[in-house]
Amino acid sequence: MIITFPVLASTRPMGGAIAIYEIANAMCRRGHSVHVMHVGVNGPIWSLDDLPWMSFEDGIQHIYPGGDAPADAVIPQVRRDERAPIDGVEGYRLAWFADDLPPSDFIAAYDDQLPPRHGLPFIFVQGFFPHAPGLGDALFRIPCPKVCVSRWLIDAGRQRGVPEEQLVLVPNGVRHEKYRLLSPIEDRPPLISTAYHNHPQKGPAESLAVFAEVKRRVPEVDGIVFTQLPPVHETAPWMTVVTDPPQEFIVNEIYNRSRIYLCASRYEGFGFPCVEAMACGAALVTTSNGGSGDYAIHEETALVCEPDDVAGMAGQVERLLHDDELRIRLAKQGMEYVRRMFDWDASAERLETFLDEYAGAPDRYLRPAPSSTAGP
């Protein structure tokens, strides 16, 4: 089959872009003809030199759009404006790029003005904002299949009346040759780490508050905060803040040195840093944030707290710092679980199976869900 993947990309790593790039790589490895169109969200992507954080299979054909599209045009992969769920808003038309797009069997985006030769549409659902239900309703009303990266997104679609055949679970994966155990789990220093992002949904203030509370209780602990941009929240002098680190540094010097990885997010579509850290042998303490439900099984693969519960998270981190037997067990079980359950090639096989079914009866899948204001 021939598949086109339009991707909103940046010169810095973006979780949503990584997911689509990796599934495109895996579909290429399965022998399909894959086109990837790179649309810059903070400026144009001119070549793969602008994406040093990602590697691609040799067989992929890359497209760098420009042409006559408006300078602010982006692909409506996930519209973050409930006023324009699907169509008709200036600056958000995939059809502007039609001349750059090849004929395909399938295209991983939706625009009702795009000529049919570009393929049957499907969209990736990689995130959801329960505090803004209009955005979710708009996304799930798009009249084509929704490829969801985690089970809670499937549930959100069901609660909004999406036809069952339009909801497809294709889990994100892990590049296991990259995110792997390099240092013994048993011998790690008392180090906790977290990925920082200033968006409130990521719980940045809460994660730093957890670090501070753990330090008060366990003075010998150290902390690493890694981030793409300098934090807007104040960090304590004892915390090591690493800005825009190379991927190899994150794997070698952060994940593989950490006893514990902390995620304080309120909502996560999936949560790549959590599974990456688990794959590298760090024990996970996370909130119940949606995406974490696919890999954080309380007392089996992780310790799980409610969002915003700083005292609860600090208590669970302290517990692991004092109980090596529990920490080592969770770290090993979490690492094995991630290795077993999250594999890009297995996910590509799932997508391939669905697309074959879709091609056989497209009218069954191309219809809108009813309007809904259901909760998450």
N, C-alpha and C positions, 0 to 999 in steps of 0.2 A: 504494500500500500504506500501511497504518497501522503505525507503529513506535513503541514506547515504549522510551526509554533511561533506566533508573534510573542515577544517577551519585552516587558518593561524592564529596562536594565539601567545600571549605573556603573561608574568606574569603581565604586566600592561594593563589597558583597551585599546582596539583598536576598533574604530567605526565599521570597517568592520567585525570584529569578532563578536562584539555584535549583529549586524544585523542578521548574520546567526545563531548564538546561539538562539536568540529570536524567529526566525521563526521556528527553529527546536523544541523549546519548545512548540510553538503554534501548530505545526503539531502533536506533541505527545499528546497534550491535545485533539486534534480532533480524537484520537484513532488510529493513524498510528504507525507503527513500525519504530522507528527512531534510526539511528546510527550516532554518531558524532565522527569524527576522528580529534584529536587535533595535529596539526603539528607546532612545535615551530619555530618562525622566528628568535629568538635570543637565541636559546638553546632549548633542548627538554622539552616537557611537559610530566611529569611522572604520574601525577594524578590530580584530581580536586583541591588538595591542592595548586597547582601552579596557579590556577585561582580563587583567593579569591574574585575577583571583579564581579564574575558571579555566578548565581544560576541556577540550572537545574531541570527539571521535573524528578521525580523518575523513570519513565519508559524508559528514554533514555539509550541506550547502548553506552558506551564510549570506544574509541579505542585510544591507545597511540602508534603510530608507532615507529619502530626502525629497528629491523631485520637487513638485509644486505644492506639497502639503504645507499648510500653515505652520509657522514656527512653533506654535504651542500645541500642535496636534499630538495626541497620545492614543494608545489603543484602549478601548473600553473593556479591558480584561475584568476588572472589578471597579465599577463606578462608585466613587466615594461621595456621591452627591445625590441624595434621594430625589432631587428635582429632575434628574435625568437618568432613570434607571437603565435605559437601553438606547434610546435614539434621540436625534434631533437637537443636540446641544452643540453649539459651535465650539470647536477645539477638541472634540472627542469622536472622531469618525475614522474607523478602520478603512472605510471605502476610499478615503483620500490616498491610501497606499496601494490601491488596486493594481496600478501599473507596475509596482515593485513585486507583487505577489505572483507566484507561479500557479498554474493549474494544479490542483491537488484533489485527493479523495476526501481529506478531512482538514479542517483548520481549527486550531485551539483558541478561538475567539468568536464573538458574535457581532454582526452588524447587518441589519436587514437590508441595507443598500449594497452589500457586497455581492457581485455577480456569482451565480451558482458554480461557475467553473472553478472557484477557489476551494470548493469542498464543503462537505457537511460540517456544520459548526458544533463545537462543544466547548464548554468553558471549565476552567479549573476554579474550584472554590477552595481557597487556601486560608481564609480567615472570615471572621464574623464579629460583629460588635453588638452584643446583647443590649448595651445601653443606648443604642440607636437603631431601633427595630425597623425604621423606614429603609435604612440601607440594606439590611438583610432581606426584607421583603422585595425590594427592587431587584436584588441579585437573583433571588430564587424565582422571580417571575419571568426571567429570560427564557424564551420558549425553545430551549434545546437542552441536551443532557448536561448535567453538572457532575464533573469529576471531583469528588471530595477527597481531601488528603487525610482526614481523620473521621472517626466514627461520630463524634459529637456534631460535626457539620452535616452528616447524613441525618441525624436526629433533628437538627434544626430545620432542614429541608422538609422532612416529614411533617413536622409541626406546622409548617406553612402550606401544607396541602400540595406539595410537589408530587407529581405522579411517580410512583415507585420506580418505574422503568427509567426515569430520568436521573435517578440518584445512583452514582457509581462510586464505590470505595476503591481508590487506588492509593494506598498509603505511600507517604514519602519513604525514602530509603536512607541508607548511610553508605558512604564510600569507605568500605571496610579496610581497604589497603592503605587508606590515609588515616582514618580515625581508629587507632588500634592501641593495645597495651604495649607500652615501652618501658615502664618502670614498675617494680613490684607493688601491688596494692598494699601489702603488709607493712612496707617500710617507709611510707610517705610521711613527710613532716606535717605538723598541725596547721594545714593550710586550707582555707576555703576560698572559692572563686565564684564570680558571677559576671555575666555579660550585662553591661549597662546601656540603657537607651532612655533618653529623657521623656519619651512619651508616657503619660500617666498609666496607660494600660499595661506597661511593662513593670510597674511598681518600683521605679528607681529610688524614690525616697524610702520606701519600705525595705528594700534590699540593703541600703546603707544603714538603716536603723537596726536591722538584724545583725549586721556586722558589728556595729557599735555595742549592742547588747551582749553578743557572744564574747567580745573582747573584755567587757566588764566582768563577765562570769569566768572566762578562761583566759587569763592575761597572756599566756604563752602563744596564743593563736595568732596567725598572720592571715592577711587577706589580699587577694588580687582582684582588681576590678578592670576588665578590659572593655574597650569602647571604640567606636569608629570616630566619634567626635568628643572633645573635652566635656566632661560632665558639667551640667548647670547646677547640680547640687554640690554642696560642700562635702569634701571627703577628709577624713582624719589623716594626720601625718603618718600614722602607722600603716595605712592602707597603701599598697602599691597600685598605682593607676597606670595602665598601659594603653596608649591611644593609637589606634589604627595599626595593630600588630599584624605581621605576616601570618598567614594560615599555619605555617610550620611552627612558628613560635607558640601559637595557641595550643597546638597539639602537643608539642614537646615540653614547653615550659609552664603551661597553665594546666591543661586537662591532665597530663601525665604526672604532675607534681601534686595535684590537689587531692586531699582526702575526701573533700566534700564539695559538690557543686550546688549552688543555691539558685533557684528560680522563684522570684516573688511576683510574677506577672498576674494581673487580674484576668486577662484573656490571652490565649495563644491558639492560633489556628492549628499549629503542630508544636513547634518549639525545637528547632534544630540544635541549639547549643546544649540542651538537656541530653538528647540522645548521643550527641557527639562526645560529651563528657562521660556519659555512661560507657560508651564504647571504649574509652580510654582508661576505665577503671576507677572513676570517681563515684562515690556514693551520692545519690541524688536526694536533696530535700527540695520539694516543690509545692506550689499551691495547686489546688484543684482548679485548673484554669481552662478546661475544655480539652485542648490538645493533649495535655498530660495524661488524660485518661487512657490513652492507647499504650502507654509504656510505664507509667508510674502506678504500680500496684502496691498499696500501702502495706508495709511490713514484709513485702516479698521482693520487690525490685527498687523500692524507694520509700521515703517517708513523706506523707502528704498532709498538707495543712489547708485551711481555708484562706482565701485571699485576704489581704490586709491584716492578718493575725501576726503581728510582729513578734509578740511574746511566744506564740505557738511555734513559729518558725525558729526563733532563737533557741527554744527549748529542744527542738528536734536536732538542730545542729549540735548543741551542747551534748545531747545524748550520744550522738555518734562520735564525738571527740573523746568521750569517756568510755565508750563501749566498743572496743576494737573488734570483738567477735561479731557484733551486730553489723558494724560498718563493713567489715570484710565480706560477710555473707551477702549483704545487700549489694555491694559493689560487684561481686562476682556473679550473682544472679541477675543483676541489671545488665551487666555486660553480655552475658549469654543470651538474655532475652532480646536485646537489641540486635545482636548478631543473627539470631534466628528469625526475627519477625520483620526486620526492616532491610530490604534488599532491592536495589533499583531494578535489577533484571526481573525479579519476581513481580514487581509492580508493573513493569512494562508488559509482561505477559498478561496480566489482568487487563490492562488497557487494550491490548491487541484483541483479546477475546471479546471485550465489549464492542469495540469498533467493528469487528466482523458482524456481530449481531445487529448493530445499528445500520450498517450498510445494507443488510438484507431486508429491513423494513423501516426506512427512515421516517415515514409518516407517523409511526407509532411513537416516536421520540420527540417530534417537533411540534409541541403544543404548549401553551403557557399554563402555569399553575394558577389556581384561583387567587385573588387578592386575599391577604391574611395579615393580621397583626398579632399572631401567636407569639408567646414568649419563647425564649431560648430553651 
